[in-house]
């Protein structure tokens, strides 16, 4: 796979317990573009966090769009996956929040907007509550925060599926192929999917997989501590939620956040609909960072967002 994100120079942060892999446009991506050079000079960075069992290259299609808009972009692999160390004693969203804040310290980043996908939506919420002076804003991409309460049957199904992925990595590949991308798979999807399944088969990886599939991806009460601006982005066809729009509404209410639904998107809108995801993020980032406020791309994104909000309001009234 070749992309701005995946071709960036991997760096490592050594922490008690292991190493965290990351890349940063401020220290070179190998692209040589003016936008990437400009991104190194921004005061507020954008940190992209993948979801569970994934790597930072999940943002390979969104990353260049944010860099082109002038943002300094940092992507980080989670504990146990990507190029980070496999064995850790804790894989919880809270532990990953500590990793993010340590990375900001390591890079001398005073403030950042944190973007969390799926499992790490809880991570960015936790980090915002822990260090409001460091977290300028948060964006949740199809996160499990404020999820609808599950009944006993739903909890049981979750445990069965988690065990299946743990012992049979192909199950994860099946989910990605037949459920997670309901409308538009990216051109490099099969290569990417195969890489994730192969990663699950890496010797020793099962300990990390177990840490994620048996952990709590939807802790309760963390949103109350958040004072940062927030954005909720949700795919309208996300198979992980019985009602994606209802979950997004709950998140937006809990965080006093703006909500954007991406029509037709599943659980990974940044890969399935990267431009629509950028259109949701860029106006939000511009308000916080002051970068791109007058660019054509940001104006177009803001126009798309306002149109979508109007349509969502009309649909709500109709229903």
C-alpha positions as CSV (number, residue, x, y, z in Angstrom):
1,X,0.0,0.0,0.0
2,X,1.4,3.4,-0.9
3,X,-0.1,6.5,0.5
4,X,0.9,9.6,2.4
5,X,0.2,8.0,5.7
6,X,1.8,4.6,5.0
7,X,4.9,6.1,3.4
8,X,5.6,8.4,6.4
9,X,8.7,7.7,8.4
10,X,7.9,5.5,11.4
11,X,9.2,6.8,14.8
12,X,8.9,5.2,18.2
13,X,8.2,6.4,21.7
14,X,9.5,4.1,24.4
15,X,7.2,3.8,27.4
16,X,7.2,1.6,30.5
17,X,6.0,-1.7,29.0
18,X,6.8,-1.2,25.4
19,X,7.1,1.0,22.3
20,X,4.5,3.1,20.5
21,X,4.9,3.6,16.8
22,X,3.8,6.9,15.2
23,X,4.5,9.3,12.3
24,X,4.4,13.1,12.2
25,X,4.2,15.4,9.3
26,X,6.3,18.0,11.3
27,X,9.3,15.6,11.2
28,X,8.9,14.5,7.6
29,X,6.6,12.2,5.6
30,X,8.8,11.8,2.5
31,X,6.2,13.5,0.4
32,X,8.1,16.7,-0.2
33,X,4.9,18.7,-0.6
34,X,4.5,22.3,0.5
35,X,1.4,21.4,2.4
36,X,3.3,18.8,4.5
37,X,6.1,21.4,5.1
38,X,3.6,24.0,6.2
39,X,1.9,21.4,8.5
40,X,5.1,21.2,10.5
41,X,4.7,24.8,11.6
42,X,1.1,24.7,13.0
43,X,0.5,25.3,16.7
44,X,-2.3,22.7,17.1
45,X,-1.7,19.2,15.8
46,X,-4.2,16.7,14.7
47,X,-3.7,13.2,16.1
48,X,-5.4,10.2,14.4
49,X,-6.0,7.0,16.4
50,X,-7.1,3.8,14.8
51,X,-9.6,1.4,16.3
52,X,-9.0,-2.0,17.8
53,X,-7.2,-4.7,15.8
54,X,-6.2,-2.0,13.3
55,X,-3.2,0.1,12.4
56,X,-2.6,3.8,11.8
57,X,-2.7,3.1,8.0
58,X,-6.5,2.9,8.4
59,X,-6.2,6.7,7.8
60,X,-4.2,6.3,4.5
61,X,-6.9,7.9,2.4
62,X,-8.0,10.6,4.9
63,X,-4.4,11.6,6.0
64,X,-3.4,13.4,2.7
65,X,-6.6,15.4,2.6
66,X,-5.9,16.8,6.1
67,X,-2.3,17.5,5.2
68,X,-3.3,19.2,2.0
69,X,-5.5,21.6,4.1
70,X,-2.4,22.6,6.0
71,X,-2.7,20.6,9.2
72,X,0.1,18.9,11.1
73,X,-1.0,15.3,11.3
74,X,0.2,12.7,13.7
75,X,-0.9,9.1,13.4
76,X,-0.3,6.6,16.2
77,X,-0.4,2.8,16.3
78,X,-2.1,1.3,19.4
79,X,-0.6,-1.0,21.9
80,X,-0.3,-4.4,20.4
81,X,-0.9,-3.6,16.8
82,X,0.6,-1.9,13.8
83,X,4.3,-1.3,14.5
84,X,3.9,-0.9,18.2
85,X,5.0,-3.5,20.7
86,X,2.7,-6.5,21.0
87,X,2.8,-7.4,24.7
88,X,1.4,-4.9,27.2
89,X,-0.3,-5.3,30.6
90,X,-3.2,-3.1,29.7
91,X,-5.0,-2.4,26.4
92,X,-7.8,-0.3,27.7
93,X,-9.0,3.0,26.3
94,X,-7.7,4.7,29.4
95,X,-4.2,3.2,29.0
96,X,-4.1,4.4,25.4
97,X,-5.2,7.9,26.5
98,X,-2.1,8.0,28.7
99,X,0.0,6.9,25.6
100,X,-1.5,9.8,23.6
101,X,-0.7,12.4,26.2
102,X,2.9,10.9,26.6
103,X,3.3,11.3,22.8
104,X,2.3,14.9,22.9
105,X,4.9,15.5,25.7
106,X,7.5,13.6,23.6
107,X,6.8,15.8,20.6
108,X,6.5,19.0,22.6
109,X,2.9,19.5,21.3
110,X,1.2,21.8,23.6
111,X,-2.3,21.3,22.2
112,X,-3.9,18.9,19.8
113,X,-7.2,17.8,18.3
114,X,-7.7,14.1,18.9
115,X,-9.6,11.9,16.5
116,X,-10.6,8.5,17.7
117,X,-12.1,5.7,15.7
118,X,-14.4,3.0,17.1
119,X,-12.6,1.7,20.3
120,X,-10.5,4.8,20.6
121,X,-13.4,7.2,20.7
122,X,-13.4,6.4,24.4
123,X,-9.7,7.1,24.4
124,X,-10.1,10.7,23.1
125,X,-12.9,11.4,25.5
126,X,-10.8,10.1,28.4
127,X,-7.8,12.2,27.3
128,X,-10.0,15.3,27.0
129,X,-11.2,14.8,30.6
130,X,-7.7,14.2,31.9
131,X,-5.9,17.0,30.2
132,X,-8.3,19.7,29.0
133,X,-5.5,22.2,28.7
134,X,-3.8,19.9,26.1
135,X,-6.8,18.7,24.2
136,X,-8.1,21.5,21.9
137,X,-10.9,19.3,20.6
138,X,-12.1,15.8,20.0
139,X,-13.7,14.0,17.0
140,X,-15.4,10.6,17.3
141,X,-15.6,8.4,14.2
142,X,-18.2,5.7,14.7
143,X,-17.3,5.4,18.4
144,X,-18.8,3.3,21.1
145,X,-19.2,6.1,23.6
146,X,-22.7,6.5,25.0
147,X,-23.8,3.3,23.2
148,X,-27.3,2.0,23.7
149,X,-27.5,-0.4,26.7
150,X,-27.2,-4.0,25.6
151,X,-29.5,-6.8,26.8
152,X,-28.1,-10.2,27.9
153,X,-28.5,-11.7,24.4
154,X,-26.5,-8.9,22.8
155,X,-23.8,-9.1,25.4
156,X,-23.6,-12.9,24.8
157,X,-23.3,-12.4,21.1
158,X,-20.5,-9.9,21.6
159,X,-18.5,-12.4,23.8
160,X,-19.0,-15.2,21.2
161,X,-17.8,-13.0,18.4
162,X,-14.8,-11.8,20.4
163,X,-13.8,-15.4,21.1
164,X,-14.2,-16.3,17.5
165,X,-11.9,-13.5,16.4
166,X,-9.4,-14.5,19.0
167,X,-9.1,-18.1,17.8
168,X,-10.1,-17.7,14.2
169,X,-8.6,-14.5,12.7
170,X,-10.5,-15.1,9.4
171,X,-13.7,-14.2,11.2
172,X,-12.3,-10.6,11.5
173,X,-11.6,-10.7,7.7
174,X,-15.2,-11.8,7.1
175,X,-16.6,-8.9,9.2
176,X,-14.4,-6.4,7.3
177,X,-15.4,-7.9,3.9
178,X,-19.1,-8.4,4.3
179,X,-20.2,-6.0,7.0
180,X,-17.9,-3.1,7.8
181,X,-17.9,-1.5,4.4
182,X,-21.5,-1.8,3.1
183,X,-21.3,0.7,0.2
184,X,-17.9,1.5,-1.2
185,X,-14.7,-0.5,-0.5
186,X,-11.5,1.4,-1.3
187,X,-9.4,0.1,-4.2
188,X,-6.8,-1.3,-1.9
189,X,-9.3,-3.0,0.4
190,X,-8.4,-6.6,-0.2
191,X,-4.7,-6.0,0.3
192,X,-5.4,-4.0,3.5
193,X,-7.9,-6.6,4.8
194,X,-5.4,-9.5,4.2
195,X,-2.8,-7.5,6.1
196,X,-4.9,-7.1,9.1
197,X,-5.9,-10.8,9.2
198,X,-2.2,-11.8,8.8
199,X,-1.3,-9.5,11.7
200,X,-3.8,-11.3,13.9
201,X,-1.8,-14.5,13.2
202,X,1.5,-13.0,14.2
203,X,3.1,-15.1,17.0
204,X,2.2,-13.6,20.3
205,X,-0.5,-11.4,18.9
206,X,-3.3,-13.3,20.6
207,X,-2.5,-11.7,24.0
208,X,-3.1,-8.2,22.4
209,X,-6.2,-9.4,20.6
210,X,-7.6,-10.8,23.9
211,X,-7.0,-7.5,25.6
212,X,-9.1,-5.7,23.1
213,X,-12.0,-8.1,22.5
214,X,-12.5,-8.7,26.2
215,X,-12.1,-5.1,27.2
216,X,-14.6,-2.4,27.8
217,X,-14.8,-0.2,24.7
218,X,-17.8,1.8,25.9
219,X,-17.1,3.0,29.4
220,X,-19.9,5.1,31.1
221,X,-19.6,8.6,32.5
222,X,-16.4,9.8,30.9
223,X,-18.2,12.4,28.7
224,X,-19.2,14.4,31.8
225,X,-15.6,15.5,32.2
226,X,-15.1,16.8,28.7
227,X,-15.0,20.6,28.1
228,X,-13.4,20.6,24.7
229,X,-15.3,21.2,21.5
230,X,-16.4,17.9,20.0
231,X,-17.5,16.5,16.7
232,X,-19.5,13.2,16.3
233,X,-19.2,11.5,12.9
234,X,-21.2,8.4,12.2
235,X,-21.8,6.2,9.2
236,X,-25.5,5.8,8.5
237,X,-25.1,2.1,7.8
238,X,-22.6,1.2,10.5
239,X,-23.4,-2.5,11.3
240,X,-22.0,-2.3,14.8
241,X,-25.1,-0.3,16.0
242,X,-28.7,-1.2,15.7
243,X,-29.5,2.5,15.2
244,X,-26.4,4.5,14.3
245,X,-28.2,7.8,14.2
246,X,-29.6,7.3,17.7
247,X,-26.2,6.5,19.1
248,X,-24.8,9.6,17.3
249,X,-27.5,11.7,18.9
250,X,-26.7,10.3,22.3
251,X,-23.0,11.1,21.9
252,X,-23.7,14.6,20.6
253,X,-26.0,15.3,23.5
254,X,-23.5,14.0,26.1
255,X,-20.6,16.0,24.6
256,X,-22.6,19.1,23.5
257,X,-21.1,18.2,20.1
258,X,-21.8,18.8,16.4
259,X,-23.1,15.7,14.6
260,X,-22.5,14.6,11.0
261,X,-24.0,11.5,9.5
262,X,-22.2,10.1,6.5
263,X,-24.8,8.6,4.2
264,X,-24.1,5.0,3.2
265,X,-20.9,4.7,5.3
266,X,-20.2,1.7,7.5
267,X,-17.8,1.4,10.5
268,X,-14.8,3.0,8.8
269,X,-15.9,6.2,7.0
270,X,-12.3,7.5,6.8
271,X,-11.5,4.6,4.4
272,X,-14.9,4.1,2.7
273,X,-15.7,7.8,2.2
274,X,-12.5,9.7,2.9
275,X,-13.6,12.9,1.2
276,X,-16.9,13.0,3.1
277,X,-15.1,12.4,6.3
278,X,-12.7,15.3,5.5
279,X,-15.7,17.5,4.6
280,X,-17.0,16.8,8.2
281,X,-13.6,17.3,9.9
282,X,-12.1,20.3,8.1
283,X,-14.6,23.0,9.2
284,X,-14.4,21.7,12.8
285,X,-10.6,21.8,12.6
286,X,-10.6,25.2,11.1
287,X,-12.7,26.6,13.9
288,X,-10.2,25.3,16.5
289,X,-6.9,25.8,14.7
290,X,-7.6,28.7,12.5
291,X,-6.0,26.8,9.6
292,X,-7.9,26.5,6.3
293,X,-10.7,28.9,7.3
294,X,-10.6,30.6,3.9
295,X,-9.5,27.8,1.7
296,X,-11.8,26.6,-1.1
297,X,-11.7,23.1,0.3
298,X,-12.9,24.1,3.7
299,X,-15.6,26.4,2.3
300,X,-16.8,23.5,0.2
301,X,-16.8,21.2,3.2
302,X,-18.7,23.7,5.3
303,X,-21.3,24.1,2.5
304,X,-21.7,20.3,2.4
305,X,-22.1,20.1,6.1
306,X,-24.7,22.8,6.3
307,X,-26.7,21.1,3.5
308,X,-26.5,17.8,5.2
309,X,-27.6,19.3,8.5
310,X,-30.6,20.9,6.8
311,X,-31.5,17.6,5.2
312,X,-31.2,15.8,8.5
313,X,-33.4,18.3,10.2
314,X,-36.1,18.0,7.5
315,X,-35.9,14.2,7.7
316,X,-36.4,14.4,11.5
317,X,-39.4,16.6,11.1
318,X,-40.9,14.3,8.5
319,X,-40.4,11.3,10.7
